[in-house]
Amino acid sequence: MQIYYAPAFLRLFKKLDPPVKEGVKTTVSKVIDLCETGNRSVGLGIKNLRGDLWEARSNLRIRVVYSMGKDEIRFLL
């Protein structure tokens, strides 16, 4: 499985506070695990926005937006 990070995702990630960064890292790893194994973590809060565009909840205010293809995940925002 190929994993890509959009430049906007990386720019926004750099600006986050360290505790929030850790939460986003955890969410990203859970999304990757879900796509590879099919095991859904409790509290991930995945929601289909439209088509192949999805969001996962990192905390009450932070969401990770990504798209899924056949063999790839692109983290967008």
C-alpha positions as protocol buffer text, in pm:
chain_id: "A"
residue {
  index: 1
  type: MET
  ca { x: 0 y: 0 z: 0 }
}
residue {
  index: 2
  type: GLN
  ca { x: 133 y: 341 z: -103 }
}
residue {
  index: 3
  type: ILE
  ca { x: 94 y: 632 z: 141 }
}
residue {
  index: 4
  type: TYR
  ca { x: 116 y: 994 z: 26 }
}
residue {
  index: 5
  type: TYR
  ca { x: 101 y: 1319 z: 220 }
}
residue {
  index: 6
  type: ALA
  ca { x: -18 y: 1631 z: 39 }
}
residue {
  index: 7
  type: PRO
  ca { x: 195 y: 1945 z: 83 }
}
residue {
  index: 8
  type: ALA
  ca { x: -100 y: 2118 z: 252 }
}
residue {
  index: 9
  type: PHE
  ca { x: -123 y: 1832 z: 505 }
}
residue {
  index: 10
  type: LEU
  ca { x: 247 y: 1863 z: 590 }
}
residue {
  index: 11
  type: ARG
  ca { x: 229 y: 2244 z: 619 }
}
residue {
  index: 12
  type: LEU
  ca { x: -67 y: 2230 z: 855 }
}
residue {
  index: 13
  type: PHE
  ca { x: 87 y: 1945 z: 1053 }
}
residue {
  index: 14
  type: LYS
  ca { x: 402 y: 2151 z: 1123 }
}
residue {
  index: 15
  type: LYS
  ca { x: 192 y: 2429 z: 1277 }
}
residue {
  index: 16
  type: LEU
  ca { x: 15 y: 2205 z: 1530 }
}
residue {
  index: 17
  type: ASP
  ca { x: 104 y: 2196 z: 1899 }
}
residue {
  index: 18
  type: PRO
  ca { x: 304 y: 1886 z: 2006 }
}
residue {
  index: 19
  type: PRO
  ca { x: 14 y: 1711 z: 2190 }
}
residue {
  index: 20
  type: VAL
  ca { x: -215 y: 1765 z: 1891 }
}
residue {
  index: 21
  type: LYS
  ca { x: 59 y: 1634 z: 1656 }
}
residue {
  index: 22
  type: GLU
  ca { x: 74 y: 1312 z: 1857 }
}
residue {
  index: 23
  type: GLY
  ca { x: -303 y: 1272 z: 1824 }
}
residue {
  index: 24
  type: VAL
  ca { x: -285 y: 1324 z: 1447 }
}
residue {
  index: 25
  type: LYS
  ca { x: 1 y: 1073 z: 1420 }
}
residue {
  index: 26
  type: THR
  ca { x: -208 y: 818 z: 1611 }
}
residue {
  index: 27
  type: THR
  ca { x: -508 y: 882 z: 1387 }
}
residue {
  index: 28
  type: VAL
  ca { x: -300 y: 845 z: 1071 }
}
residue {
  index: 29
  type: SER
  ca { x: -155 y: 515 z: 1193 }
}
residue {
  index: 30
  type: LYS
  ca { x: -504 y: 388 z: 1281 }
}
residue {
  index: 31
  type: VAL
  ca { x: -633 y: 480 z: 934 }
}
residue {
  index: 32
  type: ILE
  ca { x: -339 y: 300 z: 773 }
}
residue {
  index: 33
  type: ASP
  ca { x: -402 y: -3 z: 995 }
}
residue {
  index: 34
  type: LEU
  ca { x: -771 y: 0 z: 900 }
}
residue {
  index: 35
  type: CYS
  ca { x: -690 y: 5 z: 528 }
}
residue {
  index: 36
  type: GLU
  ca { x: -429 y: -270 z: 554 }
}
residue {
  index: 37
  type: THR
  ca { x: -596 y: -511 z: 796 }
}
residue {
  index: 38
  type: GLY
  ca { x: -962 y: -408 z: 814 }
}
residue {
  index: 39
  type: ASN
  ca { x: -946 y: -371 z: 1193 }
}
residue {
  index: 40
  type: ARG
  ca { x: -1140 y: -60 z: 1294 }
}
residue {
  index: 41
  type: SER
  ca { x: -1023 y: 116 z: 1611 }
}
residue {
  index: 42
  type: VAL
  ca { x: -1275 y: 239 z: 1865 }
}
residue {
  index: 43
  type: GLY
  ca { x: -1328 y: 616 z: 1855 }
}
residue {
  index: 44
  type: LEU
  ca { x: -1175 y: 672 z: 1514 }
}
residue {
  index: 45
  type: GLY
  ca { x: -1496 y: 831 z: 1387 }
}
residue {
  index: 46
  type: ILE
  ca { x: -1457 y: 764 z: 1017 }
}
residue {
  index: 47
  type: LYS
  ca { x: -1704 y: 939 z: 790 }
}
residue {
  index: 48
  type: ASN
  ca { x: -1740 y: 933 z: 411 }
}
residue {
  index: 49
  type: LEU
  ca { x: -1755 y: 1290 z: 283 }
}
residue {
  index: 50
  type: ARG
  ca { x: -1815 y: 1200 z: -83 }
}
residue {
  index: 51
  type: GLY
  ca { x: -1686 y: 943 z: -328 }
}
residue {
  index: 52
  type: ASP
  ca { x: -1338 y: 838 z: -219 }
}
residue {
  index: 53
  type: LEU
  ca { x: -1294 y: 1133 z: 22 }
}
residue {
  index: 54
  type: TRP
  ca { x: -1302 y: 1038 z: 391 }
}
residue {
  index: 55
  type: GLU
  ca { x: -1240 y: 1200 z: 729 }
}
residue {
  index: 56
  type: ALA
  ca { x: -1122 y: 1053 z: 1058 }
}
residue {
  index: 57
  type: ARG
  ca { x: -1160 y: 1226 z: 1392 }
}
residue {
  index: 58
  type: SER
  ca { x: -837 y: 1298 z: 1580 }
}
residue {
  index: 59
  type: ASN
  ca { x: -1005 y: 1492 z: 1862 }
}
residue {
  index: 60
  type: LEU
  ca { x: -1316 y: 1705 z: 1902 }
}
residue {
  index: 61
  type: ARG
  ca { x: -1180 y: 1983 z: 1681 }
}
residue {
  index: 62
  type: ILE
  ca { x: -920 y: 1817 z: 1457 }
}
residue {
  index: 63
  type: ARG
  ca { x: -1008 y: 1600 z: 1157 }
}
residue {
  index: 64
  type: VAL
  ca { x: -779 y: 1417 z: 916 }
}
residue {
  index: 65
  type: VAL
  ca { x: -911 y: 1422 z: 559 }
}
residue {
  index: 66
  type: TYR
  ca { x: -785 y: 1155 z: 321 }
}
residue {
  index: 67
  type: SER
  ca { x: -871 y: 976 z: 0 }
}
residue {
  index: 68
  type: MET
  ca { x: -840 y: 607 z: -71 }
}
residue {
  index: 69
  type: GLY
  ca { x: -761 y: 440 z: -399 }
}
residue {
  index: 70
  type: LYS
  ca { x: -703 y: 76 z: -483 }
}
residue {
  index: 71
  type: ASP
  ca { x: -353 y: 56 z: -338 }
}
residue {
  index: 72
  type: GLU
  ca { x: -296 y: 405 z: -200 }
}
residue {
  index: 73
  type: ILE
  ca { x: -396 y: 647 z: 71 }
}
residue {
  index: 74
  type: ARG
  ca { x: -352 y: 1022 z: 27 }
}
residue {
  index: 75
  type: PHE
  ca { x: -367 y: 1234 z: 340 }
}
residue {
  index: 76
  type: LEU
  ca { x: -493 y: 1575 z: 230 }
}
residue {
  index: 77
  type: LEU
  ca { x: -575 y: 1796 z: 531 }
}
